[in-house]
């Protein structure tokens, strides 16, 4: 039986399905830069990695000015789309409400900019379930999940062996394992069971409420 006292949650692909808004924002940024735009299917790998890393690959460039302009265009479009084309995964609200009643301190740990994550959580009325929101800085600092999880642990003075991170991509699992945090793979999100397993997920969760059942064991 695990002694888990604190919970960390990824945002996109774990609490929210923002896939349409995310991929359309990549498309918009590439169009604005006059680049050839891959199909939506061919952009799906961009769900999860840090934004600047995605654009470095898509643009085949490490030019800082170009990458920053791409990020500006992306955020410009995403700010308009996320409210209209994103939704909370079924079962998330019920699971969070139950976990809150059970007394778990809960934190969002996302590579989205903190200010954007706060606005999203506020708009979709999830903000009240969380004790803290941790994200990257607008300049790209703390966009690596390993660094961001460490920062969260340090800021909240959480014990790694009593903390569990829930996320849908390998970056969440690798970040958790790097910090000796228990890693929960979310299989209803963007990543595959194979990806999460290969990354070293300790447990897999096909539905949000499975987290409640697991922690109640």
MOPEQUI-V596682 format. One record per residue. N is the residue number from 0. RES is the residue in one small letter. SS is DSSP state (hx for helix, st for strand, lp for the rest). Layout:
N/RES/SS, N/RES/SS
//
This chain:
0/x/lp, 1/x/lp, 2/x/lp, 3/x/lp, 4/x/lp, 5/x/st, 6/x/st, 7/x/st, 8/x/st, 9/x/lp, 10/x/lp, 11/x/st, 12/x/lp, 13/x/lp, 14/x/lp, 15/x/st, 16/x/st, 17/x/lp, 18/x/hx, 19/x/hx, 20/x/hx, 21/x/hx, 22/x/hx, 23/x/hx, 24/x/hx, 25/x/hx, 26/x/hx, 27/x/hx, 28/x/hx, 29/x/hx, 30/x/hx, 31/x/hx, 32/x/lp, 33/x/lp, 34/x/lp, 35/x/lp, 36/x/lp, 37/x/lp, 38/x/lp, 39/x/lp, 40/x/hx, 41/x/hx, 42/x/hx, 43/x/hx, 44/x/hx, 45/x/hx, 46/x/lp, 47/x/lp, 48/x/lp, 49/x/lp, 50/x/hx, 51/x/hx, 52/x/hx, 53/x/hx, 54/x/hx, 55/x/hx, 56/x/hx, 57/x/hx, 58/x/lp, 59/x/lp, 60/x/lp, 61/x/lp, 62/x/lp, 63/x/hx, 64/x/hx, 65/x/hx, 66/x/hx, 67/x/hx, 68/x/hx, 69/x/hx, 70/x/hx, 71/x/hx, 72/x/hx, 73/x/hx, 74/x/hx, 75/x/hx, 76/x/hx, 77/x/hx, 78/x/hx, 79/x/hx, 80/x/hx, 81/x/hx, 82/x/hx, 83/x/hx, 84/x/hx, 85/x/lp, 86/x/st, 87/x/st, 88/x/lp, 89/x/lp, 90/x/lp, 91/x/hx, 92/x/hx, 93/x/hx, 94/x/hx, 95/x/hx, 96/x/hx, 97/x/hx, 98/x/hx, 99/x/hx, 100/x/hx, 101/x/lp, 102/x/lp, 103/x/lp, 104/x/st, 105/x/st, 106/x/st, 107/x/st, 108/x/st, 109/x/st, 110/x/st, 111/x/st, 112/x/st, 113/x/hx, 114/x/hx, 115/x/hx, 116/x/hx, 117/x/hx, 118/x/hx, 119/x/hx, 120/x/hx, 121/x/hx, 122/x/hx, 123/x/lp, 124/x/lp, 125/x/lp, 126/x/hx, 127/x/hx, 128/x/hx, 129/x/lp, 130/x/lp, 131/x/st, 132/x/st, 133/x/st, 134/x/st, 135/x/st, 136/x/lp, 137/x/lp, 138/x/lp, 139/x/lp, 140/x/lp, 141/x/lp, 142/x/lp, 143/x/lp, 144/x/hx, 145/x/hx, 146/x/hx, 147/x/hx, 148/x/hx, 149/x/hx, 150/x/hx, 151/x/hx, 152/x/hx, 153/x/hx, 154/x/hx, 155/x/hx, 156/x/lp, 157/x/lp, 158/x/lp, 159/x/hx, 160/x/hx, 161/x/hx, 162/x/st, 163/x/st, 164/x/st, 165/x/st, 166/x/st, 167/x/lp, 168/x/lp, 169/x/hx, 170/x/hx, 171/x/hx, 172/x/hx, 173/x/hx, 174/x/hx, 175/x/hx, 176/x/hx, 177/x/hx, 178/x/lp, 179/x/lp, 180/x/lp, 181/x/st, 182/x/st, 183/x/st, 184/x/st, 185/x/st, 186/x/lp, 187/x/lp, 188/x/lp, 189/x/lp, 190/x/lp, 191/x/lp, 192/x/hx, 193/x/hx, 194/x/hx, 195/x/hx, 196/x/hx, 197/x/hx, 198/x/hx, 199/x/lp, 200/x/lp, 201/x/lp, 202/x/st, 203/x/st, 204/x/st, 205/x/lp, 206/x/lp, 207/x/hx, 208/x/hx, 209/x/hx, 210/x/hx, 211/x/hx, 212/x/hx, 213/x/hx, 214/x/hx, 215/x/lp, 216/x/lp
//
